[in-house]
Amino acid sequence: MKTSAYYKTKKFTVNTMIHLLLLVVAASCLFPLLWMVSSSLKTQEEIFRNMSLLPAKLHFENYYHAWMEGGFGRYFLNSIFYTASVVIGIIIVSSLAAYGFSRLKFRGSNLLFYMFMAAMMIPIPGSFVPLYILLNKLHLRNTAFGYILAMINVGLSTSIFMLKTFFDKMPKELEDAARIDGCSKLGIWRHVALPLSGPVLAVVVVFNALNVWNEYVLALIIFDSKHLMPLQVALTTFQGEFITRYPLLMAGLTITAIPIIIIYLLMQKYIVKGVTAGAVVG
């Protein structure tokens, strides 16, 4: 009895410490977000004088001024178009490539796959110069299509790796059954592989959507025309040489964060499944 009570007490203590640690980590992650939203509802003076998360008075007009002065409408639509196009492109290309690497063995397939994986170790800024030269020679620089192709290239390696890992563990009996029903290899990819890989695709969508939505430096390199720039360029409107209008900047940051938060909330259950998909399928 004493031994049983001891182990129960020990288990309760360990679980309590783990939960307290997780609460501290969650609080440390949420605090910057809460501070951003709080600052977006304050005046410039109050941000420096009032350290509390609760503003003395809510200034919702900051969002209106940020939207109008920053030209968020145009840039917002640009970012939605770029994000949707890049994510769709990555899903199609990476799922086809991953399924091919997993099921179609040909001479040099492993070498080609490892070349894709090696690209994951190259930092994104390290590819700016060759991307600039390539797009310039193809006359795709300063075009939306060129930017979309560049961003698809950035997200392919990680997406292929995640999907191939899933396809490797997918039961081949399902493909055999589809083949008996008359499905081609492309049909099996479309009707069997893609539906089963839904949780992993959700992770791919969130990961790449976040990457494209927050991207700014590559856009500066590719675009000359300001009207083609993504949403992040609107945030520079509130940063001057001598002063930064923090309430409007924080309001702009809140506006840019909302779509990604919504996407994550809609797909969070699929993300959890996607993280453990390999173990479940295997």
N, C-alpha and C positions, 0 to 999 in steps of 0.2 A: 504493500500500500504506500509506504514511504517513497519507494522508488518511483512508483507511478505518479505520485504527487510532485516529486522532484522534477521529473521529465515534463510534466504539464506546466509547472512554474517556469522551467527553463524555456520551453517552447513559447509560452506567453511573453516572457521577457524579450526573447529574440525577435518575435513578431512585432512587439511594440517598438523596439529600437529601429527595426527596418522601416516601419510605417512612419516613425518620426523623421528618419533620414529622408524618406521619400517626400514628406511634407515640406521639409526644408528645401530640398531640390526644386520642388514644384513652386514654392514661394519665390525662390531666387529667379526662376524662369518667368514667372508671372509679373514680378515687380516692375521690370522695365516696360512691359506692355501697359500696366496700370498707370505708371508714371507718364507714359506718352499720352494716354487718353486724358489724364488729369491735366497735363500741361496744355493740351489742345483746347481746354475750356477756361483757361486763365488769360490774364493780360500779360504783356511783356514784363511789367514791373512786378506783378504778383509771382511770376515764375521764380524770380530771384529772391523775393522776400518771404514767400509762403512755401515752406518745405512740405506742408501737409499734402496728402493725396486728395483732400477735399477742397475744391476751390471755394473762395468766399462767395463768388457769384458765377453762375454758369454762363459762359459766353459762346453760345452755339453759333453766333454770327461768324466766328472764326472759320467754320467749315464753308460757309457761303463765300467769304472773301478768298479763302484758299482755292476753292474750286474756280472762281471767276478769274482771279489774278494769275493763277498758275496755268490757266488754259487746260484744266484737267479733262474737260469733255473730249477734246481731240486726242490727247495722249492716252486717255483711258480706252478709247475705242481702238487705238493702235495696239496697245498692249493686249487687249482681249483678242484681237485678230492674230497677232504674233503668237500668243500663248496657245490658242486653239490650233492654229496651223502647225506649229512645231510639235505639240503633243500628239496630234493625229499622225503626223509624218513619222515620228519616232515609234509610235505603236505599230504602224504598218511595217516599217522597214526592220525594226529590231525584232518583232515577233517572227517575221519571215526568215530573217537571218538566223535567229536563235533556233527556230525549228529545223532549218536546214543544217546547221552545225550539229544538232542533236540527232537527227535521223538520216541525213544524207551524207554518208561517208565517201569522200573522194580524195584523190591524191593531193596532199597539201592542205587539207581541211583543218588539221590541228594547228599547223603553222599560221594559217590565216586567222584562226580564232585567237591564237596567242598574240598576234599582231594587234588585234582589236583590244585585247586585254592590256597590252603594253601601253596603249594610248591612255588608259586610266591613270597611269603614273606621270603623264605629262601635264603640268599645270596649265590651266586655260590661257593665261597670259603668254605662255611659251609658244602658243599656236597663232598669236595675233599677226605676226609678220607674214608667215606663209599664207594665212587666210586672206590677208589684205592683198598680197601679190596675185593669188589665184583669182579672187573675185574681180580684181582690176583687169586682169587679162581676159576674163570671160565677160567683161562689161556688165558685171552684176553688182559692182560696188555702188552705193547710194541708191539701192533698190530694195523694196520690201522682200522680193523673192530671194535675193542674195543673202539678206540677213536671216531669213527663215532657214535656208540651206545651211548656213554657218551654225545656227543654233541646233539644228537637227544633228549635225556632225558632233557637236559638243556632248549631246546626251546619249549617243548611240552605244558607246562602249559599256557603260554601267547597265543600261537597259538590256542589252544582249546578254550580258553575264547573268543577270537576275532571271531572265526568261529561259535561257538555256539550262540553268540549274533546275528549274521547274520541269521543263520538258524531258530532261534526262530521267527524272523519277516518275514521269507519267506512265501508267500501265500501257504496254503496247497492245494488250488484248482489245482495248477500246478502238484502236486504229484498225486492228484486224477485222473487227466487227463492221466498222464503217467501210472498209475496203470490200468486204463481202456484199455490202449494200450498194456498191457501185461508185463509191467516192474516190476521186482522184487524190493525189498528194495535196494539191491545193484545196480540194474540198475537205480533206481531213483537217488541214490547218484551220480552215474557216469554220467548220461545223463541230469539230471536236477539241482541238488544241486551244483555240481562242476562248471558247466558253468556259473551259475548265481552268484556264489561267486568269480568270477574273480578279481574284485577290491580288495576284502579283501585278497584273496590269494596273490595279488601283494604286499600288505603291509607285509604279513607273509614272503614272499620271501625276500624282502629287509631287514626286521628286522633281520631275522635269517642269511642271507648271510653276513651282516655286523658283526654279533656276531661271526660267525665261522671264517670269514676272519681275524679278529683282535685278535682272541684268541691265547694265548701263554702260560699262567701259567699252565692250565690243561694239555697242551701238554708236558710240562716239567715233570709233575708228572707221566703221563702215559707212555711216550716214554723213552727208554734208548738209542735206536739207533738214531743217528743223521740224518741218511738218511730218516727217517720217519717224521721228524719235519716239521711243516708248515712254511709258508713264513716269519713269524715274527722273527724266529730264525736267519735269514740272517742279520737282522739289528744289532744284537749283535756283528757282525764281526767288526764293525767300532767303537765300544766302548771298549777302552783298560783300564788298571788299572790307567794309568797316563795321557792319552790323548784320546780325542774323535775326530775322523776325521769328522767334521760337514758337509763339502760339500758332501762327499759320503753318510753320514747318511741321509741328507736331500734328496739326489737323490734317495736313497732306499725307503724313506718314500713316495716320490712322485710316485715311481713305484708301491708301494703297494696300494696307494690311487686310482689310475686310474681305475682299474676294478670296484670298488664299485661306483665310480662317474658315470661310464658308465651305470651300472645297474640302478642307481637311475634316470638318465636322460631318459633312455628307459621306465621306469615304472612310471614316476612322475604323468602322467595324471591318471593312474589307482590308484595311492596312494591317490590322492585327492578324487576320487570316493569312495575309500575304507573307508576313514575317515567318510564320510557322508552316507555310504551304508545303515546303519541301518535305518536312517530317510527316505531314498528314498524308501526302500522296505516296511517299515511300512506304 
